[in-house]
C-alpha cells in the first residue's frame, strides 16, 4: 500500500470524533455487561505506561501488513513508530494528536480530545466517557470485545476494543467503516508500568521555521 494511503486509512481510527454524552445500548445494559465494563476499567486504569509491538492490517489491502512499536503514557501521551522504512509517525502530546508523513513532508495537528485515542489515554478510562454508545460486549474464550461508536453518528464507524479477560490488557482495536472495511491493530510483547521517557513523545516539526 502506498504510504500516504496507509496513513489516511490508519488516521481514520484516530479521527473518529466524540462530543456528546455516552450511554450503553439498552439491549445490552445488563448486570453482566456492567460487571465486564467495570472489570476492564479497573484493570486498564492500573496501567500507567505501556510499550508494545504492533501489527496493523486493513481488510481492503489484503497483502499489506505494517508493524512497529507503540509507546503510551497516561495521561495524554502516545507514539507509534513504524518499521520497514515507513515514513509515518503518530504522536499524542500536549493536548494534540500529530500525524507526520516524511515522504510527503506533511504534518497535521488535531486536538487530542476530538480523537478516539483520547479515550484510552485518559488518566481513568470510563465507558461512560462523553460521546460514545457502547453497542456490544462479548466474552469470547479469554478475551472481551467491547464495541462503541460516536453517539448520533454511527456512520463514522464502529470501534471495537479487545481486552485480555484475565489481565485487562488492551490487546487489539478494530475500526469498521460503513463500507465494511476493517482496520485492525494488534499488540504483542506488551510491557506495562515500565519507565518511559517523556522525550519519546516530543515532536519537533522539521518544516517549521519557528
N, C-alpha and C positions, 0 to 999 in steps of 0.2 A: 504494500500500500504506500502511495506517496506520503511523505512525512506531513505535508500540510493537510491532506485528507484525514490521516490518522489523528492529527491534532484537533481538527474540527470535530471528529467523531468522539474522541475521548473528552473534549472540552464540554460536549453536551451534557455529560454527567454533572459537571461542576456548575453549570449554569441553569440547572433546574431550580427555579426560584421559589421563595416562600415568604408570604407576608400576612396570612390570616391566622385564625385560631384552630388548633388541632382537635381531632376527635378520633374515636375508634368506631369503625362502622358498626351499626347496631347488631348486625347478624353475627359478629364475632366478639362482641363485648360480653364475654363470659368470665366467670371466676378463673377458669383455667387459662384463658388468654391473658388476663391481667396478671396472673401469677408468673407466666413466662416473661412478659414485658418487664415486670419488676425484677425478676431474677437476672435478666440480661442487663438492665440498667445498673443494678448493684455491682455486678461483676465487671462490666465495662468501665464504670466510673472509678474502679480501683486502679485502672491503668492510667498512668500519668504520661508515660512516654512509650513509644513503640518504634521498633526498627524491624523491617521485614523485606524479603524479596517478593516481587510481584510479577505476575504474568497477565497480560491483557489480550483479550480475544474478542473479535467482532464477528457476529454471525453472517454479515454481508461480505466480509473479506475473509473467506474460509482458509486461505493459505497464509495469512499473516498472523504472527504472534509477536507481541512486544514484551520485553522483560526489563527489569530494573530493580531499583531499591527505593523503598518508601521510608521516610523518617517522619515521625509525628510527635508533637509535644503539646500537651494541653496547658493552658487554653490557646487556641488560635494559631498554632504553628504546624506546618507540614511542608514536606518537599518530596517530589518524585524525580528520580534521576534514571534515565533510560540507558540501556546497553545497546550493543550492535551499532554504535556510531550514530544513534539517533540525535538530531539537533534539538529535540524537545525537552522542556523542563517546566515543571509546575511548582509554584511556591505559594504558601499561605503565611502571612506575617504582617504585623502592624495594621490589622484590620482590612487587608487587601488579599485578593487571590490574583496571582500573576501567572500569565501564560507567556513563555518565551520560545520562539521558534528561530533558532540561529540561522537556518538555511534561508529563511525569508527576511531575516533581520527585523523581526516583528516582536513587539512586546505589548501585551494587552493587560490592563488593570481592571479588576472588578471589586466591588465592595463584598467582603467576605460574608457578611450577614445576608446577602442576597444570593448565596450559593448553597446547595445542599451539603457541601463539605463542612460548612459551619455546624451542621447537626452533629457530626462526630468529633468536632474539635472543641466543643464547649467543655467547660470545667465539669459540668454534670449533664450527661446525656439524659434526655427525657422524651418518651414517646408522646408526651403532651406538649411538646415544643410547638410554638406557634407556626401555623402554616401547613401542617400535614394531616392527612387522614390515614390511619392505619387500616388497610383493607384486607390483609390476610396475615395470619400467624399459623405456621405449621411446624410440627415436630416430626422430622424425618430422620430415622436412625439416630445418629449422635449430633444432629445439627438443628438449630432453629432457623426458619426462614420467615423474615418479617418484611412485608411489603407495604409501602407507603406511596402516596402521591400528593401533589400540591392540592390543597383544598380549593374546589371550584375550578380546577384546571387539570383534569386527568389527561387531557390531550398532550400535555408536556412530557408525559412518560411515567412509568411506574418504576420506582426504585425498590429493589429487594436487598436487604442486608442479611448476611448469613453468619450466624454466631455458633461457636462450639458449645454444645449443650452442657458439658461438664465445667469448662473454664470460663465461659462467657467471652472468649476471644472473638474479635471480628475477623472472619476468615475470608470473606468474599463479599463483593457487591455486584449487582446486575442493574442495568438500566434498559428497560424495554420501551421503545418508542411506538407510536401509533401505527407505524408501517410494519411493525413486527420485527424490527431489527434489534437484536440484543447485544449489548456490550458487557463483557464480564471481566472483572479484575479479581484475581485470586491471590491471596497472601500465603507465603511459605517461610519457614525458618524464622518464625516470629520471636522477637525478644522484647519483653515488656519491662518497664520500670528500670531501664539502664540509663546511665548518664548520656545525655545528648546535648552537644554543644550548640548554643544559640547561633553561633556563626554559620552553621549549616543552613539556616533558614534565611540568611540575609541575601538580598538580591540587589546588585548594582547594574543599572541599565547602561549597557555599553554604547548605546546610541544617543545618550543624553549628554549635553554639554554642561549641565549643572553639576 
